[in-house]
């Protein structure tokens, strides 16, 4: 990579690992590893025939040469006792010939030649000679100036307005482990990787480290919050790495909710696999993935071949667990008093070996904000107690440390979006909820409560990026999910709903809560927002891009589904009347991709007593849904939307108008194929288009020769693109050192002892 490193990103233990690997590669030997701390003069040893070569690594990148000399003067006694056949010193300090001479005189006769002292420039030279060692040390090169500049230019960090320091901090705290290599190997084989595991185990962190690696190799990064985002930008002409964090987290795991997602996921996976230039990383909690596979025929289909990397704390060796804790203590802003209390107690192993060890808990128990409420002498006890009961992390802070207005804002944020929400949208959700909760509990409110609460919460509970607010850590959402299992509170949230999507979020959450006994009462609490469903916008314009629309709320067809769910729970006809009014909205407010599949599903379910026995206005609803499907078909749509609608339509029960419009749309798709595919620039998209035409033709009863001529037109376009598209260069595999030496209590205590001098 030809980078000149200053090594400041590395923690002392990281620098020792690098020195062993690098000098071992240069000398063609393997150094045994020893933990940081009181090492008796050794950070690495190579023994043959009773004689030993000893390596010491002194990470003094941010210290003075005088400090390095002082520590080497103290080391002289240990070096003389060891009497190695060869002594080597590696330091991140820049060294001149005179400085090397000074160090040589301090080391004594065990140093055979000044060339066995390796300073910053020497180490950079060795890295250029041994690029595999450089690639193996992820933290080193991911935080280099060149790579950081590349990361900052990528949409990932432009989107989140991350700074160089923020990116470097993420890399610095990462503890490399075998999961990285295993995950990347699977991703390269299958092009798609689902990282699953329990909450807080490091799924997102592993995903980010993989993504950073690809970005450093000039791949375009695309963060998606829906599969539609991915379909909109995927292109075979560019190398693209897609990331969907917690992709099942927003889906209520039932057949109805998954039906709108799983087929699209399967199609997007096929699209990724069909491209040489695409990779796709998803993260999800293990139990959500297993439930989804149980409920979804698409996700359970062995032909989809979803490659899964299960990340579990059990996969972390004791050394890796210790390094995660060590890294967070070193860079998390933990006070020196708290670090000293932990190290001097000798109880670090209780944390590392705890049955509930969790990187997320470690992160929060080493953060300087968390430390403010814990005295140093109580630190270890609080740490272990939090591991035993992780909800304690937020319980005291939420219930006792913040005012009601701040709690109300966090509740509003919980039901807004787990990926962040526009601050103005959050305000609109907060105001009625705050008013209702203050009235219910006799708490005074003020017009400035929103601004004040947001200011108080920023940093400790909420992250603000540009005009968006989000939870500072997913564990806060986990805590609130338990806290909000409260029927009385959910009734207030339902009554305060201002948007369809917010109401849907409250309704879905309530269905999972054991405390909710009266579905009828809860459904009736949504009446106010339900009667405004027809006027609430689906889209809104982006302020600085007036010609661009973004989704503002739930689609109209999904609103009708939700209204009918509320009717079924409450038997209140006003929900059905609201559904009729919503379906009477102008046809141009319905879109193929948001509404098409849901409308066809309504066509099938509305007449069926198994779904809606005794449904009022059944015929009116069926006719309106019928009219909307016909309008969508007549106005045209993408072939994938047309295929989904065509295959969902029950031809034996569909109206003549729907069948006529469907057959006409299919004929147009096949007869105008040359014009349609002329605008497609992706071989995979064209191959999917061929598959769609092959399925659509028989549905409309078209002669085989007509369909085959259309397929030949698509093949011709693919051949044209193949001649233009260059072969992608595969990413370089990253090797990673594996420590085979044991990591006992002495090594563990030595590792943490080094923090006292950092």
KASUL-V975646 format. One record per pair of residues at least 24 apart in sequence whose ideal C-beta (glycine too) atoms are under 7 Angstrom apart, sorted by the first residue. I is the first residue (numbers start at 0). GAP is how many residues later the second one is. Records with the same first field share a line. If there is no record, write none. Layout:
BEGIN
I = GAP  GAP
END
This chain:
BEGIN
0 = 130  133  140
1 = 126
2 = 138  141  143
3 = 120
4 = 119  135  139
5 = 55  114
6 = 54  85  113
7 = 53  54
8 = 130  131  134  159  162  163
9 = 49  129  130
10 = 316  319
11 = 24  47  742  746
12 = 310  313  738
13 = 125
14 = 42  44  77
15 = 27  41
16 = 720
17 = 119  122
18 = 24  36  38  71
19 = 24  35
20 = 112  115  716
21 = 101  104  105  108  111
22 = 32  65  67  95
24 = 105  108
25 = 100  104
30 = 24
31 = 709
32 = 706  708
34 = 712  715  716
35 = 714  715  718
36 = 713  714  716  717
37 = 712  715
38 = 711
39 = 38
40 = 34  37  38  41
41 = 40
50 = 34
51 = 32  33
52 = 31  32  33  35
53 = 28  30  33
54 = 33  35
55 = 33
56 = 33
57 = 31  33
58 = 33
59 = 31  32  33
60 = 31  32
64 = 28  34
67 = 25
68 = 33  37
71 = 31  34  35
72 = 33
75 = 30  32
78 = 28  29  31
79 = 28
82 = 27
83 = 26
85 = 26  30
86 = 24  29
87 = 28
88 = 27  28  29
89 = 28  33
90 = 28
91 = 28
92 = 26  27
93 = 25  26  27
94 = 24
131 = 603
134 = 597  599  600
135 = 598  599  600  601
137 = 38  42  71  596
138 = 32  33  35  37
141 = 29  70  74
142 = 25  28  29
146 = 69
149 = 65  66
150 = 61  64
153 = 61  67
154 = 66  67  68
155 = 55  65  67
158 = 64
159 = 305
160 = 304  305
168 = 162
169 = 38
171 = 159
172 = 154  155  158
173 = 31  35
174 = 145  148  149  152
175 = 560
176 = 139  143
177 = 558  560
178 = 27  132  136
179 = 26  29  556
180 = 553  555
181 = 127
182 = 27  126
183 = 26  550
185 = 121  123
186 = 92  94
188 = 118
189 = 115  117
190 = 81  82  87  88  89
191 = 77  80  81  88  114  115
192 = 88  114  116
193 = 88  90  95  112  114
194 = 86  88  114  116
195 = 88  89  90  93  112  114  115
196 = 89  113  114  115
197 = 87  88  114
198 = 86  161  275  279
199 = 158  159  160  161  275
200 = 110  111  112  157  158
201 = 109  157
202 = 80  108
203 = 41  79
205 = 105
206 = 36  38  74  76
209 = 71
210 = 30  32  70
212 = 521
213 = 27  65  517
216 = 514  515
224 = 194
226 = 37  38  41
227 = 365
229 = 38
230 = 37
233 = 37  44  448
234 = 446  447
235 = 39  41  446  447  448  489
236 = 444  488
237 = 39
238 = 38  489
239 = 37  38
240 = 38
241 = 37  38  39
242 = 38
243 = 38
244 = 38
245 = 37  38
246 = 35  37
247 = 36  40  41  44
248 = 39  169
249 = 168
251 = 256  259
252 = 35  38  39  42
253 = 41
254 = 40
257 = 34  37  38
259 = 337  338
261 = 34  36  37
262 = 35
264 = 33
265 = 32  35  38
266 = 373
268 = 35  37
270 = 413  417
273 = 410  413
274 = 409
275 = 452
276 = 451
285 = 24
312 = 44  45
317 = 34  425
318 = 420  424
320 = 31  36
321 = 30  421  426  429
323 = 35  38
324 = 26  27  37
325 = 425  426  429
327 = 34  35  38
328 = 37  426
329 = 425  428
331 = 34  35  36
332 = 34  35
333 = 32  34  37
334 = 33  36
336 = 39
337 = 33  38  41
338 = 416
339 = 416
340 = 35  36  38  39
341 = 37  38
342 = 409  410  412  413
344 = 35
345 = 403
346 = 33
347 = 400  401  404
348 = 396  399
349 = 34
350 = 32  33  36
351 = 396
353 = 30  33
355 = 31  32  34
356 = 30
357 = 32
359 = 115
360 = 25  26  29  32
363 = 29  109  111
368 = 91
390 = 88  91
392 = 82
393 = 81  82  85
397 = 81
401 = 54
403 = 34  39
404 = 29  44  47  48
405 = 47  50  51
407 = 25  26  29
408 = 41  44  45  48
409 = 47  51  70
410 = 73  82
412 = 49  56  58
413 = 63  66  70
414 = 78  87  90  91
415 = 86
417 = 59
418 = 51
419 = 48  49  50
420 = 47  48
421 = 45  46
422 = 44  45  46
425 = 43
427 = 70
428 = 69  73
431 = 64  66
432 = 60  63
435 = 56  59  60
436 = 55
439 = 52
483 = 25
484 = 28  29  30
485 = 29
486 = 28  29  30
489 = 26  32
490 = 30  31  34
493 = 28  31  32
494 = 30  33
496 = 29  32
497 = 31
498 = 37  54
499 = 33  36  53  54  59  62
500 = 52  53
502 = 26
503 = 50  58
518 = 50
519 = 49  50
522 = 43  46  47
523 = 46  48
525 = 40
526 = 47
529 = 33  36  45  48
530 = 43  47
532 = 26  30  45  49
533 = 47  48  51
537 = 51
554 = 39  40  43
555 = 26  29  33  34  39
556 = 33  38  41  42  45
557 = 40
559 = 42
560 = 37  41
563 = 48
567 = 44
572 = 43
575 = 39  40  41
578 = 42
579 = 37  40  41  44
582 = 38  41  42  45
583 = 40
586 = 41  44
589 = 38  42
591 = 40  45  46  49
592 = 48
595 = 36  41  45  48  49
596 = 47  48  51
598 = 26  29  30
599 = 29  45  48  49
600 = 47
602 = 26  51
603 = 46
625 = 29  31  32
628 = 29
629 = 27  28  31
632 = 28  29  32
633 = 27
638 = 30  50  53
639 = 48  52
641 = 24  27  54
642 = 49  52  53
645 = 50  53
662 = 37
665 = 30  33  34
666 = 33  35
668 = 24  27
669 = 26  27  32  36  37  40
672 = 37  40  41
673 = 39
676 = 36  37  40
679 = 37
680 = 40
682 = 35  38  39
685 = 28  31  32
688 = 25
689 = 24
END
